[in-house]
Amino acid sequence: MKNQLLVLSLAAGVFCLSGCRNDAIEEAVSFSLGEPTRTEFTFQAGLGSAALQASGSLSVTVESSAPDWCRAAVYDNSTVVYNVDTNRSMESRSATITVSAEGFPSESFNITQGPLIGLIVTPTDLEFSDEVTDIEVEVIAACDYEVKWEVNEEDNFSVEKSSDGSMLTFHSRLPGVYARQGAVRLVPELAEGEVLDGDGEVLINLDCPRMGTYKLLLGEWHIDKISSDVIKSITLEEKVYGESYNMYLNGLENSDQIPLEAVFEAASPAYPLGRVLLRTSQELGVVDSHYYSLHYNGLINNVGVYIFSGDNNNIAWAAEPVLDDATQSVSLSFYDSGLGAGYVATTFCLWRCVSSYYNFNTSGSEAIVWIEGDGNMQISKSYPDTDPDAGEDGTGETDN
């Protein structure tokens, strides 16, 4: 009798343990999907989500029937999120989002999105430059629209609308010495009953910064300070656009045949407008058996007077452009560049030598320009003419 009672007790215990274990397993793999926050969208892009209950280590997956415009994902096994792109077509569309978990029936819900109403415009912020004077803007339109200028002083900008209205081509005059801004508004002609957030109008902003410093510096310069009676003016002429100039010392004999090279250093945080460098060791050319060259004399680590006529291209005079909008002028004052690592250029020396470059001691060789001391070559010029009647290059010159 006691043995029978023992067997029955063990059996009951096993049954109870088995029942508890099955309840725990059932609880560990529970799965349910809550109501989605949003299932209907206008043509505009949007987001939605649905709460997810999936306890334990249950793996949950989600699939969209239209992943090209309606993408879905499971986040932290607790939320289904979905992202709907802008509908750029004139037709409504729908997608089904299906959530699955192993061992459970799949659950799904539908997403619908309305057709395009009004306009989609890209880009809406346009920036012009010396190199970019025409910009195309794509317009996806569910209706006709009107182009209205809001800001366009002196007709600096113009626009051309394609025959089907799908493209606007904006044109800007070349940058001048002052920045220019414009704004144009696209006004859709909505059908009766169509409603948009706001009024559906699209504003396009146009910006044309002032001309680049390189271009601004081209032309003839007035001498403000120089220790030379020979040089009457200085001309900067394009050599390699954006990189270098030919610098002519007007008044100097044969100046048109022996231009200096002035390097343009692009804008940087240290030099917001860039700067102009005249490097040492420039062999300018041979005219009538005379060899013309530029070099500097100066200090090495604050000692001595040395002739810098070697290959150290970091030894140079440099000038930062200074713009004065009040007087509409720009100026350059040349100083040691600070690039010589202890080598300091203090004296500008332009020599005409016999037989070879830098042959200073031969009879007939002479220094024809000698400018001593930082800041002793200062030049200035007026801003170029950029009135509406000026040349399209913004310099006041028209093409022949």
C-alpha positions in Angstrom: 0.0 0.0 0.0 2.8 2.4 0.9 4.6 1.6 -2.4 1.4 2.4 -4.4 1.0 5.7 -2.6 4.6 6.5 -3.4 4.2 5.8 -7.1 1.0 7.9 -7.2 2.7 10.8 -5.5 5.6 10.7 -8.0 3.3 10.5 -10.9 1.3 13.5 -9.6 4.6 15.4 -9.1 5.8 14.7 -12.6 2.4 15.7 -14.0 2.6 19.0 -12.1 6.1 19.8 -13.2 5.3 19.0 -16.8 2.3 21.3 -16.7 4.3 24.2 -15.3 7.0 23.6 -17.9 4.6 23.8 -20.8 3.1 27.0 -19.3 6.5 28.5 -19.2 7.3 27.6 -22.8 3.9 28.9 -23.9 4.6 32.2 -22.1 8.1 32.5 -23.5 7.0 32.4 -27.2 4.0 34.7 -27.0 3.5 37.0 -30.0 1.0 39.7 -30.9 0.9 42.9 -33.1 -0.7 46.1 -32.1 -2.6 48.6 -34.2 -0.5 50.6 -36.6 -0.3 54.4 -35.9 -1.0 55.3 -39.4 -2.0 53.5 -42.6 -3.2 56.3 -44.9 -0.7 58.9 -46.3 -0.9 61.8 -48.6 1.6 62.0 -51.5 4.1 63.3 -49.0 6.7 61.1 -47.3 5.9 59.9 -43.8 6.6 57.4 -41.0 4.5 54.9 -39.0 4.9 52.2 -36.4 3.1 49.3 -34.7 3.8 47.9 -31.2 5.0 44.4 -31.2 4.9 41.9 -28.3 7.3 39.0 -28.8 8.7 37.6 -25.5 11.8 35.5 -25.0 14.1 34.7 -27.9 11.3 34.5 -30.6 12.6 35.8 -33.9 10.3 38.2 -35.7 10.6 39.3 -39.3 8.7 41.9 -41.4 8.2 42.2 -45.2 6.8 45.0 -47.4 5.1 44.1 -50.7 6.5 47.4 -52.1 10.0 47.9 -50.6 11.0 50.4 -53.3 8.8 53.1 -51.7 7.5 51.5 -48.4 10.3 50.1 -46.3 9.7 48.2 -43.0 11.9 46.9 -40.2 11.7 45.4 -36.7 13.3 47.4 -34.0 14.4 45.8 -30.8 11.8 43.0 -31.2 9.3 45.4 -29.8 8.2 47.7 -32.7 7.5 47.5 -36.4 8.5 50.8 -38.1 7.8 51.7 -41.7 8.9 54.6 -43.9 6.8 55.8 -46.9 8.6 57.8 -49.7 7.0 60.8 -51.5 4.7 59.7 -54.3 5.8 61.5 -57.4 3.2 59.9 -59.6 -0.4 60.9 -60.5 -1.7 57.5 -59.2 -2.6 56.2 -55.8 -0.6 53.2 -54.6 -0.8 50.6 -51.8 1.5 48.2 -50.0 1.0 45.3 -47.5 3.3 44.9 -44.5 3.4 41.4 -43.2 4.9 40.5 -39.8 5.9 36.8 -39.1 7.1 34.8 -36.2 8.0 31.1 -36.3 5.2 28.9 -35.0 2.5 31.7 -35.2 0.2 32.8 -38.0 1.5 35.9 -39.8 -0.3 39.3 -39.2 -0.5 42.1 -41.8 -1.9 45.5 -42.5 -2.3 47.7 -45.6 -0.7 51.1 -46.4 -2.3 53.4 -48.9 -0.9 56.6 -50.3 -2.6 59.3 -52.4 -1.4 60.7 -55.7 0.8 63.8 -56.2 -1.0 67.1 -55.6 0.8 70.3 -56.5 4.5 70.5 -57.1 7.8 68.7 -56.2 10.8 70.9 -56.9 14.5 70.1 -56.6 16.8 71.8 -55.8 15.3 74.9 -54.2 18.6 76.6 -53.1 20.7 77.7 -56.1 24.3 79.0 -55.8 26.1 80.4 -58.8 29.7 81.2 -59.4 32.3 82.1 -62.0 32.1 78.5 -63.3 28.4 77.9 -62.8 26.0 80.4 -64.4 23.2 78.0 -65.4 21.4 75.7 -63.0 18.5 73.3 -64.0 15.7 72.7 -61.5 13.4 69.6 -61.9 9.7 70.2 -61.4 7.3 67.3 -61.0 3.9 68.8 -61.4 0.4 67.4 -61.0 -1.0 70.7 -62.4 0.1 73.8 -64.2 2.0 76.5 -62.3 3.0 80.1 -62.5 6.5 81.5 -62.1 6.6 84.7 -60.0 9.7 86.7 -59.3 9.9 88.0 -55.8 13.5 89.4 -55.8 15.5 90.1 -58.9 17.1 93.5 -58.8 18.6 94.8 -62.0 17.5 91.5 -63.7 20.6 89.7 -62.5 18.8 86.4 -63.0 16.5 84.9 -65.7 14.6 81.7 -66.0 13.4 79.6 -68.9 10.5 77.1 -68.5 10.5 73.9 -70.6 7.4 73.3 -72.8 6.1 70.6 -70.6 6.9 72.5 -67.4 9.2 69.7 -66.1 12.4 71.8 -66.1 13.3 75.3 -65.1 16.7 76.6 -66.3 18.0 79.5 -64.2 20.7 81.8 -65.5 22.8 84.3 -63.6 25.1 87.0 -64.8 28.7 86.4 -63.9 29.6 87.3 -60.3 30.4 91.0 -59.7 32.2 92.8 -56.9 29.1 92.5 -54.7 26.9 89.5 -53.9 23.5 89.2 -55.5 20.4 87.4 -54.3 17.1 86.5 -56.0 14.0 84.6 -55.2 11.2 83.1 -57.3 7.9 81.6 -56.2 6.2 78.7 -58.1 2.4 79.0 -57.6 0.4 75.8 -58.4 -3.0 76.0 -60.1 -4.8 73.4 -58.0 -8.0 71.8 -59.2 -11.2 72.5 -57.3 -11.3 70.5 -54.1 -7.6 69.8 -54.0 -6.0 70.7 -50.6 -2.3 71.0 -49.6 -0.5 71.8 -46.4 -0.1 75.6 -46.6 -0.7 77.0 -50.0 1.5 74.5 -51.9 3.7 77.3 -53.2 7.4 76.6 -53.6 10.1 79.3 -53.0 13.4 79.0 -54.9 16.3 81.0 -53.6 19.2 82.2 -55.8 22.6 83.3 -54.6 25.5 84.7 -56.6 28.4 85.5 -54.2 30.8 88.3 -55.2 33.4 87.4 -57.8 36.3 85.2 -56.7 39.4 87.0 -55.5 41.5 85.7 -58.3 39.4 87.4 -60.9 38.9 90.6 -58.8 42.7 91.1 -58.8 43.1 91.1 -62.6 44.0 94.4 -64.2 46.2 97.5 -63.8 47.3 98.6 -60.3 48.2 102.0 -59.1 51.5 102.4 -57.2 50.8 103.6 -53.6 54.3 103.0 -52.2 57.5 101.7 -53.8 61.2 102.6 -53.6 61.7 102.7 -57.4 61.3 105.6 -59.8 61.2 103.3 -62.7 58.0 101.4 -62.0 54.9 103.5 -62.9 52.2 100.9 -62.5 51.7 97.1 -62.2 49.5 94.8 -64.3 48.2 91.4 -63.2 47.3 89.3 -66.2 45.9 85.7 -66.2 48.5 83.0 -66.5 46.9 79.9 -65.2 43.3 80.7 -64.2 42.8 80.5 -60.4 46.5 79.7 -59.8 48.9 82.3 -61.1 49.3 85.7 -62.8 51.9 87.3 -65.1 52.9 90.4 -63.2 54.2 93.3 -65.4 56.2 96.1 -63.9 55.1 98.9 -66.2 57.7 101.5 -67.0 60.6 99.1 -66.7 62.5 98.5 -70.0 61.4 95.4 -71.8 58.7 94.8 -69.1 56.3 93.2 -71.6 58.9 90.4 -72.2 60.0 89.7 -68.6 56.8 89.3 -66.5 57.2 88.0 -63.0 55.1 85.0 -61.9 52.7 85.9 -59.0 51.2 82.8 -57.5 47.6 83.0 -56.2 47.1 81.1 -53.0 43.5 80.0 -52.6 41.3 81.1 -49.6 41.9 79.4 -46.3 40.9 80.0 -42.7 44.1 81.9 -42.2 43.6 84.0 -45.4 39.9 84.3 -46.1 40.5 86.1 -49.5 43.6 84.1 -50.4 46.9 85.9 -51.0 49.4 86.7 -53.7 53.0 85.3 -53.5 56.1 86.5 -55.4 58.6 83.6 -55.0 62.4 83.9 -55.1 64.6 82.5 -57.9 62.5 83.5 -60.8 64.4 83.4 -64.1 62.3 85.8 -66.2 63.9 85.5 -69.6 66.7 86.7 -71.9 66.4 89.9 -73.9 69.3 91.2 -76.0 71.7 88.8 -74.3 70.7 90.1 -70.9 69.4 87.6 -68.3 66.6 89.0 -66.1 65.9 87.4 -62.7 64.1 88.0 -59.4 65.5 87.0 -56.0 65.5 88.2 -52.4 68.2 89.2 -49.9 67.5 88.6 -46.3 68.2 87.1 -42.9 68.7 83.4 -41.8 67.5 83.0 -38.3 67.9 86.7 -37.7 71.6 86.7 -38.7 73.5 88.1 -41.8 72.5 89.2 -45.2 72.1 86.4 -47.7 71.2 86.2 -51.3 68.2 83.8 -51.8 68.7 82.7 -55.3 68.6 79.0 -54.8 65.7 76.6 -55.2 63.8 77.4 -51.9 60.4 78.4 -53.4 59.0 79.0 -49.9 61.0 82.3 -49.7 58.7 84.9 -51.0 56.9 88.2 -50.5 53.1 87.8 -50.0 50.2 90.2 -49.9 46.6 89.6 -48.6 43.9 91.4 -50.6 42.1 94.1 -48.6 38.7 95.1 -49.9 37.3 98.5 -49.2 33.6 98.7 -50.3 33.4 102.3 -49.2 36.0 103.4 -51.8 35.3 100.5 -54.1 39.0 99.5 -54.2 41.3 96.7 -53.4 44.9 96.9 -52.1 48.0 94.7 -51.8 50.9 95.3 -49.4 53.8 92.9 -49.8 55.6 91.4 -46.8 57.7 88.3 -46.1 55.5 85.3 -46.5 56.5 83.6 -43.3 57.0 80.3 -45.2 60.8 80.3 -45.2 61.4 78.5 -41.9 63.9 81.0 -40.6 64.7 82.5 -44.0 63.3 86.0 -44.1 63.0 87.9 -47.4 63.6 91.6 -46.8 64.9 93.0 -50.1 63.3 92.6 -53.5 66.1 92.4 -56.1 65.5 92.3 -59.9 68.7 91.9 -61.8 69.8 92.2 -65.4 73.0 90.1 -65.7 75.4 89.4 -68.5 76.3 85.9 -69.7 74.0 84.0 -67.3 71.4 84.2 -64.5 72.7 85.5 -61.1 76.1 86.5 -62.6 76.1 89.5 -60.2 79.9 90.2 -60.3 80.4 90.4 -64.1 80.8 93.9 -65.6 77.6 95.1 -67.1 75.4 93.2 -64.6 73.2 95.5 -62.5 70.2 95.6 -60.2 67.5 97.4 -62.0 64.8 97.3 -59.2 65.8 97.3 -55.6 63.0 97.4 -53.0 64.1 97.2 -49.4 62.0 96.4 -46.3 58.6 94.8 -45.6 55.6 96.9 -46.8 57.6 99.0 -49.2 55.6 97.7 -52.2 52.0 98.7 -51.9 49.5 98.9 -54.8 45.8 99.4 -55.2 43.1 99.4 -57.9 39.4 100.2 -58.3 36.8 97.5 -58.4 36.1 96.3 -62.0 33.1 97.7 -63.7 30.2 95.3 -63.3 27.3 97.6 -64.3 24.5 96.0 -66.5 26.2 97.6 -69.5 29.6 96.1 -68.7 31.0 93.1 -70.5 29.6 89.7 -69.6 33.0 88.8 -68.1 32.3 91.3 -65.3 35.5 93.3 -66.0 34.0 96.0 -68.1 35.5 94.5 -71.3 33.4 93.1 -74.2 34.4 90.4 -76.6 35.5 91.6 -80.0 
